[in-house]
Amino acid sequence: MFKDKKRLEHGEISFKINSYDDIFSSFDSRGYDKKALSDDFLSELKRSSHDKSSITELKLSISRNKRNNNEAEIKKRLNNHFIKHLNILNHEYKSIINEGIIFIFSGILLMFIATFILFYFSEKSLFLTFLVIVLEPGGWFLFWEGLGLIVFKSKEIKPIRDFYRKMSEARITFLSY
C-alpha cells in the first residue's frame, strides 16, 4: 500500500502523441526551438502532474515512422520553457513577499508615529488630532494588506509554481510505439 502511494507521488508522466506538432501551438509557424507550446499539451501536463510531488520523467511516445532528429531540439525547448516560467514565477513570488514585508513594516511605522504623537504631545491640536486619525487606520490597513499579500496572494501562484518546478526537474524522453 505505502509503496503504491509513493509511486503515485513520485514518478513519470506518459503521453502518446501523433506527431511533434501535438506539443506545440498550431498557430505558431516558427521552428521547434522558438515555437509556443500548445495550451492543450500544457493543460494535460498540469492535470497529470497535480497529484505527484515530483516528476522524474516525461515520456512522449510517438509512432516509430514519425520520429526524426528534432527530438533534441524539442527537449531543449521544453526544458527552456519550464525553467523560464519557473524563474518568472519565483521572481513574482519573491516580489509579493517583499511587497508584503514593506507593507507590514510601513503599517507598523505609521502606527508607531501615531503612538509617538499621542504619547509625547499631550496638548491637543487640530493638526495632530487629524494626523493621528489618518495614521492609525492607514497603519492598520498597510499591516493587514501586507499580511494578506504574504499569506494569501503568495499561495495563489503556488500550484502553478509547483507545476513548473516539477516539470523543470523532469527528464524528457521520446519513445516509439
Backbone torsions as a table, in degrees:
resi	resn	phi	psi	omega
1	MET	NA	-52.9	-179.0
2	PHE	-62.1	-38.8	179.7
3	LYS	-62.9	-41.1	178.8
4	ASP	-66.2	-39.3	178.5
5	LYS	-64.3	-41.9	179.1
6	LYS	-64.2	-37.9	178.9
7	ARG	-66.1	-34.6	177.2
8	LEU	-70.4	-38.9	-177.3
9	GLU	-71.7	-35.2	178.6
10	HIS	-117.9	143.3	175.6
11	GLY	160.1	-148.5	-171.9
12	GLU	-122.1	160.7	171.7
13	ILE	-120.3	133.3	-178.4
14	SER	-124.2	125.0	177.2
15	PHE	-123.2	144.3	172.0
16	LYS	-104.4	123.8	-179.6
17	ILE	-118.5	149.0	179.0
18	ASN	-79.3	-33.4	178.0
19	SER	-157.4	170.5	178.1
20	TYR	-63.1	-26.9	-179.4
21	ASP	-65.0	-19.4	176.6
22	ASP	-63.0	-23.9	-178.4
23	ILE	-80.5	-27.0	-170.8
24	PHE	-111.3	161.4	177.9
25	SER	-67.7	133.1	179.8
26	SER	-74.4	-12.8	-180.0
27	PHE	-86.2	-15.0	-175.8
28	ASP	-95.9	119.4	-176.1
29	SER	-95.8	3.1	179.9
30	ARG	-71.4	172.7	178.3
31	GLY	-71.8	168.6	-177.2
32	TYR	-59.5	-25.3	-178.0
33	ASP	-73.4	-17.6	-178.2
34	LYS	-126.7	-10.4	-173.4
35	LYS	-62.9	140.2	177.7
36	ALA	-70.1	145.3	177.9
37	LEU	-77.5	148.8	180.0
38	SER	-67.3	135.8	175.9
39	ASP	-61.8	-38.0	178.6
40	ASP	-63.0	-43.2	179.6
41	PHE	-62.3	-48.1	179.8
42	LEU	-64.1	-38.6	178.7
43	SER	-63.0	-43.7	177.5
44	GLU	-65.8	-38.1	176.7
45	LEU	-62.2	-45.2	179.4
46	LYS	-60.7	-44.9	-180.0
47	ARG	-62.9	-42.4	-177.8
48	SER	-71.4	-27.9	-176.6
49	SER	-91.7	-8.7	-172.5
50	HIS	-54.4	-44.9	-175.0
51	ASP	-92.1	8.9	-179.1
52	LYS	-109.4	135.4	179.3
53	SER	-78.2	-23.2	174.4
54	SER	-153.0	156.5	178.2
55	ILE	-118.3	118.4	179.2
56	THR	-85.5	-30.8	-175.4
57	GLU	-153.5	140.2	171.0
58	LEU	-110.0	112.1	-179.2
59	LYS	-102.1	124.7	178.2
60	LEU	-114.6	112.5	-179.0
61	SER	-95.8	132.2	-178.5
62	ILE	-138.7	149.8	179.9
63	SER	-54.1	137.1	-177.6
64	ARG	-53.2	-41.8	-176.2
65	ASN	-76.2	-8.3	177.8
66	LYS	-101.3	-5.9	179.5
67	ARG	-73.5	144.4	177.6
68	ASN	-149.8	-168.1	-174.1
69	ASN	-84.5	15.0	177.4
70	ASN	-84.7	-5.5	-171.9
71	GLU	-63.4	-40.5	179.3
72	ALA	-63.0	-41.3	179.0
73	GLU	-65.8	-40.0	179.4
74	ILE	-67.5	-43.4	177.3
75	LYS	-58.4	-45.3	-180.0
76	LYS	-62.3	-42.0	179.3
77	ARG	-63.1	-43.7	178.2
78	LEU	-62.9	-47.9	179.0
79	ASN	-59.5	-45.1	179.9
80	ASN	-61.3	-40.7	178.9
81	HIS	-61.2	-49.3	-177.9
82	PHE	-63.9	-43.5	-179.3
83	ILE	-67.1	-42.6	180.0
84	LYS	-59.2	-48.9	-177.8
85	HIS	-70.5	-32.2	174.3
86	LEU	-63.4	-44.6	178.9
87	ASN	-62.9	-41.0	177.6
88	ILE	-61.3	-46.1	-178.6
89	LEU	-69.3	-36.1	175.6
90	ASN	-63.3	-41.1	177.7
91	HIS	-63.8	-43.6	178.6
92	GLU	-62.2	-41.9	179.2
93	TYR	-61.9	-46.6	179.3
94	LYS	-63.8	-37.8	178.1
95	SER	-63.6	-41.8	178.8
96	ILE	-63.1	-45.6	179.7
97	ILE	-63.1	-46.1	179.9
98	ASN	-62.5	-42.4	178.0
99	GLU	-62.6	-41.0	177.2
100	GLY	-61.7	-42.9	179.4
101	ILE	-64.7	-42.3	178.1
102	ILE	-62.0	-43.6	178.4
103	PHE	-61.3	-45.5	-178.8
104	ILE	-60.8	-49.3	-178.8
105	PHE	-67.5	-34.0	176.1
106	SER	-65.1	-42.0	177.7
107	GLY	-62.8	-43.9	178.5
108	ILE	-63.2	-40.6	179.0
109	LEU	-62.3	-45.1	178.1
110	LEU	-62.4	-41.8	178.3
111	MET	-65.5	-37.2	177.9
112	PHE	-65.8	-42.1	178.6
113	ILE	-62.5	-42.5	177.5
114	ALA	-62.2	-42.1	178.0
115	THR	-64.4	-42.8	179.5
116	PHE	-60.1	-45.2	179.6
117	ILE	-61.5	-46.3	-179.8
118	LEU	-64.5	-35.7	-175.5
119	PHE	-78.1	-44.7	-172.4
120	TYR	-95.2	-17.1	-179.7
121	PHE	-115.1	85.5	-176.2
122	SER	-73.1	-26.8	177.6
123	GLU	-72.4	134.7	-177.8
124	LYS	-86.1	129.8	173.0
125	SER	-132.1	156.3	-179.0
126	LEU	-61.3	-44.4	-178.1
127	PHE	-64.1	-46.8	-178.6
128	LEU	-66.3	-38.5	177.5
129	THR	-63.1	-45.3	177.4
130	PHE	-61.4	-42.4	-179.9
131	LEU	-60.7	-43.7	178.8
132	VAL	-64.5	-41.2	-180.0
133	ILE	-62.6	-33.9	178.5
134	VAL	-79.7	-40.8	-174.4
135	LEU	-69.6	-41.1	-176.2
136	GLU	-61.8	-55.4	179.5
137	PRO	-66.6	-33.7	176.7
138	GLY	-61.7	-41.7	178.5
139	GLY	-64.4	-44.6	179.2
140	TRP	-65.7	-40.7	178.7
141	PHE	-59.5	-50.5	-179.4
142	LEU	-61.9	-40.8	179.7
143	PHE	-60.7	-51.2	-177.6
144	TRP	-71.1	-34.8	177.7
145	GLU	-65.1	-39.7	176.6
146	GLY	-62.7	-43.3	176.3
147	LEU	-63.0	-39.0	177.8
148	GLY	-61.6	-40.7	177.8
149	LEU	-63.0	-47.0	-176.2
150	ILE	-68.6	-44.5	-173.8
151	VAL	-81.4	-44.9	-171.6
152	PHE	-101.7	-50.8	-175.6
153	LYS	-62.9	-39.6	179.7
154	SER	-65.7	-28.7	179.5
155	LYS	-76.1	-20.7	179.9
156	GLU	-64.6	-34.0	-177.9
157	ILE	-93.3	-3.1	-177.5
158	LYS	-58.9	-47.2	-177.9
159	PRO	-61.4	-43.0	-178.8
160	ILE	-72.4	-33.9	176.3
161	ARG	-65.6	-41.4	176.9
162	ASP	-63.1	-40.4	178.0
163	PHE	-58.6	-50.3	-178.2
164	TYR	-67.8	-31.0	175.5
165	ARG	-64.6	-47.7	179.9
166	LYS	-61.0	-45.9	-176.4
167	MET	-70.7	-31.4	179.3
168	SER	-71.2	-21.2	178.7
169	GLU	-91.5	-12.2	-174.9
170	ALA	-77.9	144.5	172.1
171	ARG	-87.4	134.2	-177.7
172	ILE	-105.0	126.7	178.5
173	THR	-131.2	148.9	175.1
174	PHE	-108.8	137.2	179.3
175	LEU	-126.1	158.0	176.0
176	SER	-99.2	148.4	171.1
177	TYR	-127.2	NA	NA
